[in-house]
């Protein structure tokens, strides 16, 4: 029966193609074809080399096949946790006792001259740290009481104290962090990694995205997009509540065999199309159909956290069946165990301007911290006891930091204590994946306003992530619009100071 | 108009290393021709003597001139330079003389022999200047090569400078900043010279590592032309740099013993590694071998890949393989037998969550190059473990979530390279752990069971104060 179906579908498709194929096409193809042929052989001598050097790793017939990196990497997979909205480093990671002394004073003009802020206007007041800091672990890393659990694993963490960006709005800043460009159109780091290494598990996508906090990040899905890379490398967004992937169940009235038969038929048609047009995107599409079918079985299994033992749920603070950051973190561990290369977590709701209690650095931020502190700590410890921490790079990221001044939107006093977007200096940290725990890199001035040493840009972080996976960030390239592009574009230096 | 200021003499001088090879070759050849032409069989060579002597003479003079100019641009060891210079001039004069004699049809064979001797002496002296006077003899004293990593048994009792710093400088700096050559007018072979510094001033400022010229230059990016050692020369290791900074910070003294100098934890650890003769890098785990291995037949790899195993080289230029069975369908012991075809290359093997049994471990026991082996959540038991006790290269072993006990694990005590052993959720009794830790003194044993304690703050939700 399925053969008959195939035949019919095939005929239909052929018919559709023929309908579009007019005399004009024929003439155009003919002329262009000969012309291009001639041009090709003419220019071949000139550009032969350039096309050879821009070799691609993309194998259209099996785009997600596991591939070796440039050199043996310490990390095999990445869990990148991005706190969308940008939490205040001054209440979490950046201990600035001098700032407390300035609390409530007018911000000196010298800090404001020539500076642009998202909301601050006129002369804001300085805002002292709204958290208690302590030195933790053997390394003596300063962490605030807002993250009491994380403090217990301080010696696993490498703190980057002097991260900086040139974007002060969420969407472009997030794009810069994840795609290396503040504008749309570049592939995200997860897409680059999947392009470079493929996936160890042919039944699961190589790059999975999980979001929590009630919203997607401001930059939207482009922040895990594939840009000019083949679309098979874009992040697959999964949900921790309901169906993990939308429409993953068979439609009612259609059984699994029928589903398989129809996918096979569609793929056959696509194969025909490919042999005619040679568009690699068609092959991508075929493999995606196949992957989707395989995912129907494998994804519900890996995305199901109910079969995890009770002590794991207690450790992570997970509640099966709900959308929560904790659930996503546990899923991230499960995915990495299953061979997924890159798990990207976004948690929304860290934009603490002080416009409401939920956005106050002494109220909402504290509540937000309580929701992520336990799961992140549990993740580090759980990876460790499973012998996976050394090969899993865990990253705490954010798009920028927050000002040492209290926000005064429209020049008015805000109802709660909050801070504006601050691009000049903020913190991020990494753990596992060949990172040297208990280190810190870079320093900022006494109030955390500017960088003093160890300047770290998005490109440096990206270069470091690729390095840990075994890639030279200058050599992982893809040709688009006539030139080779790379994630770090024209910049980027591996932060060797934090490597084990 | 742009006026280019070129150090023209220095520029010409730099041709010396190229030119010197000409008189060496041509004059030697001329000497050989002169002697051979005495023999009837080589009579025809006679006609070539004149031209080779002429060219040799010209190149000898050119070499002398460029050499003289070069000697003015940089600092070289004076006695060697003096000898080289005068032997070179003598050689040039002899070549002139012999050319004259040859034109006059006089007997030249004894002068030719003298010339060959002088060419060789001059060449050797020149070589000693550039490569160091011990260059030739180094091959005989190979035991010296490893002197940097020679263990310092009682490191705390040793003198910091002579035991740690001096060997480091000798290995990495002295070739250009020593008795033979003094680039930048700097010598680092004796305390007095180190304190004196070079043409850019002091290189070591006691107590201030960050301000010391030496450290500043070492820390420059490698591409920077002021970076030391130059990019093409052997670099200082991270550990060398830490030690050097520590020595300068603690006063850059030349006769203090290590134990009297303040030490951070990091320095203590490095010093400890010096005592054992293992550098930091050597003590760290390397999950891949230094030596290379032949390529596997692609068919064997493809056969494994077809079973759904992700098997790939560990990197693009390596033939070593890693295999991950995570996506295999309907696993049987036969799948593991396929790996025997790649046993030389296979160094990482992931079998977590696969129904591997004790019987399968006998197959794994044949994969003797394995460095990392993941057997967590498999069906293996104590009985099977003995079959992998011969995997001598093994550095990482994960037995988490299996039914192994301390008895079973003890059978692996012969694995001297084992660095990490994961035993989370096994049947090992808490009381047996200490015994295991003693048996595996070089291994980090992780039994997991970490907890994240419950805190009041975990569930406390802050709200806005009511009076707001």
Boltz contact constraints between the chains, C-beta under 6 A:
constraints:
  - contact:
      token1: [A, 66]
      token2: [B, 310]
      max_distance: 6.0
  - contact:
      token1: [A, 66]
      token2: [B, 312]
      max_distance: 6.0
  - contact:
      token1: [A, 68]
      token2: [B, 312]
      max_distance: 6.0
  - contact:
      token1: [A, 68]
      token2: [B, 313]
      max_distance: 6.0
  - contact:
      token1: [A, 68]
      token2: [B, 315]
      max_distance: 6.0
  - contact:
      token1: [A, 68]
      token2: [B, 316]
      max_distance: 6.0
  - contact:
      token1: [A, 69]
      token2: [B, 315]
      max_distance: 6.0
  - contact:
      token1: [A, 70]
      token2: [B, 316]
      max_distance: 6.0
  - contact:
      token1: [A, 71]
      token2: [B, 315]
      max_distance: 6.0
  - contact:
      token1: [A, 72]
      token2: [B, 288]
      max_distance: 6.0
  - contact:
      token1: [A, 72]
      token2: [B, 314]
      max_distance: 6.0
  - contact:
      token1: [A, 72]
      token2: [B, 315]
      max_distance: 6.0
  - contact:
      token1: [A, 148]
      token2: [B, 455]
      max_distance: 6.0
  - contact:
      token1: [A, 149]
      token2: [B, 452]
      max_distance: 6.0
  - contact:
      token1: [A, 200]
      token2: [B, 310]
      max_distance: 6.0
  - contact:
      token1: [A, 200]
      token2: [B, 324]
      max_distance: 6.0
  - contact:
      token1: [A, 200]
      token2: [B, 326]
      max_distance: 6.0
  - contact:
      token1: [A, 201]
      token2: [B, 326]
      max_distance: 6.0
  - contact:
      token1: [A, 201]
      token2: [B, 327]
      max_distance: 6.0
  - contact:
      token1: [A, 202]
      token2: [B, 327]
      max_distance: 6.0
  - contact:
      token1: [A, 203]
      token2: [B, 327]
      max_distance: 6.0
  - contact:
      token1: [A, 315]
      token2: [B, 452]
      max_distance: 6.0
  - contact:
      token1: [A, 338]
      token2: [B, 326]
      max_distance: 6.0
  - contact:
      token1: [A, 339]
      token2: [B, 326]
      max_distance: 6.0
  - contact:
      token1: [A, 357]
      token2: [B, 464]
      max_distance: 6.0
  - contact:
      token1: [A, 363]
      token2: [B, 462]
      max_distance: 6.0
  - contact:
      token1: [A, 366]
      token2: [B, 462]
      max_distance: 6.0
  - contact:
      token1: [A, 367]
      token2: [B, 461]
      max_distance: 6.0
  - contact:
      token1: [A, 367]
      token2: [B, 462]
      max_distance: 6.0
  - contact:
      token1: [A, 370]
      token2: [B, 458]
      max_distance: 6.0
  - contact:
      token1: [A, 374]
      token2: [B, 452]
      max_distance: 6.0
  - contact:
      token1: [A, 377]
      token2: [B, 452]
      max_distance: 6.0
  - contact:
      token1: [A, 378]
      token2: [B, 452]
      max_distance: 6.0
  - contact:
      token1: [A, 381]
      token2: [B, 450]
      max_distance: 6.0
  - contact:
      token1: [A, 385]
      token2: [B, 424]
      max_distance: 6.0
  - contact:
      token1: [A, 385]
      token2: [B, 448]
      max_distance: 6.0
  - contact:
      token1: [A, 385]
      token2: [B, 450]
      max_distance: 6.0
  - contact:
      token1: [A, 387]
      token2: [B, 398]
      max_distance: 6.0
  - contact:
      token1: [A, 387]
      token2: [B, 422]
      max_distance: 6.0
